[in-house]
Amino acid sequence: MSPRAPALVRGLEVLEAVASSDAACGLSHLQQVTGIPRASLIRLLADLRDFGYLEREEGVYRIGARTRRLLAPGDRAQRLIACAESELIALRDQTDCSAICFGHVDGVITALSKHMHPAAPSMQAIGSTSKRPSGLTPWAWILWWEGRCEALTPSIPRGVRGHYKRTGVVYDDCAVIPFVRRLTVPIRSAAGDRIDGFLALGGNPLLLPDEQILPAGERLLASAQRIAEAMRRLG
């Protein structure tokens, strides 16, 4: 069936290609995936960027704020995206790591927004959802320790819980994914009785050396507190 609005269909194809990618997309990659002629693709990308559906940085494209809001389920997730945006950018720039925000509702964890560092791990795809938390993710470890999910498989690496108790930050030192270091903190409700989401950094031993673990964790905690306060003000 021929589309009644070919430009709209092509624009949606571009959005789908970018949203489903684990990393930011360059022009050549998008042309290969969508089959859209280069000149037409450039115009579509410019329009999608101008209207906030895509973001362009250093020659590559990732989903923009308006697309993240479309992918996010529920009002709380929308508020979390808005409150986390500037914090994610600052964390990426200050730590040279990828920064990502997850939403959490009734045990379901959803990747809501992220800002990637070009040399760091890409982390989870935006919109990806875990309905049964896995023992392979630091954010699920927090839910398990606080009695908010069932027992996890596989088991949590030794020593991780002790670091969390001492600092409030979960530190995964390449225990799950080789050469990938992850730091994670919860984003709590104003009353402290609910975990609304998680803030995480993804790096490697070169970008996130031993001496930077504690300072990066402190930045992460401070960002999570500011996000929680902004959420409280929004109601």
TAZI-V780279 format. One record per residue. N is the residue number from 1. SS is DSSP state (H for helix, E for strand, L for the rest). PSI is psi in degrees with one decimal (none if undefined). BURIAL is I if it has 9 or more other C-alpha atoms within 8 Angstrom, else O. Layout:
BEGIN
n->(N,N)
ss->(SS,SS)
psi->(PSI,PSI)
burial->(BURIAL,BURIAL)
END
This chain:
BEGIN
n->(1,2,3,4,5,6,7,8,9,10,11,12,13,14,15,16,17,18,19,20,21,22,23,24,25,26,27,28,29,30,31,32,33,34,35,36,37,38,39,40,41,42,43,44,45,46,47,48,49,50,51,52,53,54,55,56,57,58,59,60,61,62,63,64,65,66,67,68,69,70,71,72,73,74,75,76,77,78,79,80,81,82,83,84,85,86,87,88,89,90,91,92,93,94,95,96,97,98,99,100,101,102,103,104,105,106,107,108,109,110,111,112,113,114,115,116,117,118,119,120,121,122,123,124,125,126,127,128,129,130,131,132,133,134,135,136,137,138,139,140,141,142,143,144,145,146,147,148,149,150,151,152,153,154,155,156,157,158,159,160,161,162,163,164,165,166,167,168,169,170,171,172,173,174,175,176,177,178,179,180,181,182,183,184,185,186,187,188,189,190,191,192,193,194,195,196,197,198,199,200,201,202,203,204,205,206,207,208,209,210,211,212,213,214,215,216,217,218,219,220,221,222,223,224,225,226,227,228,229,230,231,232,233,234,235)
ss->(L,L,L,L,L,H,H,H,H,H,H,H,H,H,H,H,H,H,H,L,L,L,L,L,E,L,H,H,H,H,H,H,H,H,L,L,L,H,H,H,H,H,H,H,H,H,H,H,H,H,L,L,L,E,E,E,E,L,L,E,E,E,E,L,H,H,H,H,H,H,H,L,L,L,H,H,H,H,H,H,H,H,H,H,H,H,H,H,H,H,H,H,H,H,H,L,L,E,E,E,E,E,E,E,E,L,L,E,E,E,E,E,E,E,E,L,L,L,L,L,L,L,L,L,L,L,L,L,E,E,L,L,L,L,L,L,L,H,H,H,H,H,H,H,H,L,L,L,L,L,L,L,L,L,L,L,L,L,L,H,H,H,H,H,H,H,H,L,L,E,E,E,E,L,L,L,L,L,L,L,E,E,E,E,E,E,E,E,L,L,L,L,L,L,E,E,E,E,E,E,E,E,E,L,L,L,L,L,L,H,H,H,H,H,H,H,H,H,H,H,H,H,H,H,H,H,H,H,H,H,H,H,H,H,L)
psi->(132.7,133.8,144.2,-23.7,80.3,-38.6,-39.1,-44.7,-42.1,-39.1,-40.5,-36.2,-39.7,-46.2,-43.5,-40.4,-42.3,-43.7,-31.3,-5.9,142.1,-13.3,165.8,150.8,135.1,169.6,-44.4,-41.3,-45.0,-36.3,-39.5,-41.4,-42.1,-24.9,11.6,134.1,146.9,-47.1,-43.6,-39.7,-41.4,-41.7,-42.4,-44.4,-39.6,-43.4,-45.1,-35.2,-45.3,-31.9,6.3,7.2,-22.7,157.2,143.3,129.2,127.4,38.7,2.5,161.4,143.1,166.4,146.7,-178.4,-38.5,-36.5,-39.0,-38.1,-36.4,-35.8,-20.7,132.5,125.4,158.2,-38.9,-39.7,-38.2,-43.1,-38.9,-41.4,-46.9,-41.6,-26.7,-16.8,-55.7,-31.7,-39.3,-42.9,-45.0,-41.9,-43.9,-46.0,-32.1,-29.0,-11.3,31.3,163.9,137.5,134.6,146.8,132.5,145.4,154.7,122.7,117.6,43.9,-5.5,125.6,128.1,131.1,116.2,-41.8,147.2,155.8,116.6,141.7,135.8,-24.1,0.4,165.5,147.5,-19.7,-168.8,150.5,140.2,134.2,-13.2,141.2,139.1,109.8,-19.1,101.0,138.7,146.5,2.4,1.2,134.7,-32.8,-33.3,-33.0,-39.8,-44.2,-39.7,-46.7,-30.9,11.8,28.7,5.0,169.0,170.5,143.3,146.4,131.9,177.7,159.5,138.0,145.8,141.4,-14.0,-40.4,-37.0,-40.9,-38.8,-41.6,-37.1,-37.3,-19.3,6.4,132.0,128.3,111.5,104.6,74.0,20.5,-28.8,-47.7,121.5,134.7,19.7,119.4,135.6,136.6,137.2,140.9,152.5,152.2,111.9,156.7,166.5,-37.3,-11.7,3.4,1.7,142.6,110.7,-20.9,-166.1,149.8,133.0,152.2,141.3,123.8,-156.7,172.6,-19.8,-45.3,-30.9,72.6,169.1,-42.0,-11.8,-3.0,-51.3,-47.1,-40.4,-38.9,-39.2,-39.2,-40.0,-45.1,-44.2,-39.7,-43.1,-38.1,-39.9,-39.2,-44.5,-39.5,-41.1,-38.5,-40.7,-42.3,-33.6,-16.1,none)
burial->(O,O,O,O,O,O,O,O,I,I,I,O,I,I,I,O,I,I,I,O,I,O,O,I,I,I,O,O,O,I,I,O,O,I,O,I,O,O,O,O,I,I,O,I,I,O,O,I,I,O,O,I,I,I,I,I,O,O,O,I,I,I,I,I,I,O,I,I,I,O,I,I,O,O,O,O,I,I,I,I,I,O,I,I,I,O,I,I,I,O,I,I,I,O,I,I,I,I,I,I,I,I,I,I,O,O,I,I,I,I,I,I,I,I,I,I,I,O,O,I,I,I,O,O,I,I,I,O,O,I,O,O,I,I,I,I,O,I,I,I,I,I,I,I,O,O,O,O,O,O,O,I,O,O,O,I,O,O,O,I,O,O,I,I,O,O,O,I,I,I,I,I,O,I,O,O,O,O,O,I,I,I,I,I,I,I,I,I,I,I,O,O,O,O,I,I,I,I,I,I,I,I,I,I,I,O,I,I,I,O,O,O,I,O,O,I,I,O,I,I,I,O,I,I,I,O,I,I,I,I,I,I,O,O,O)
END
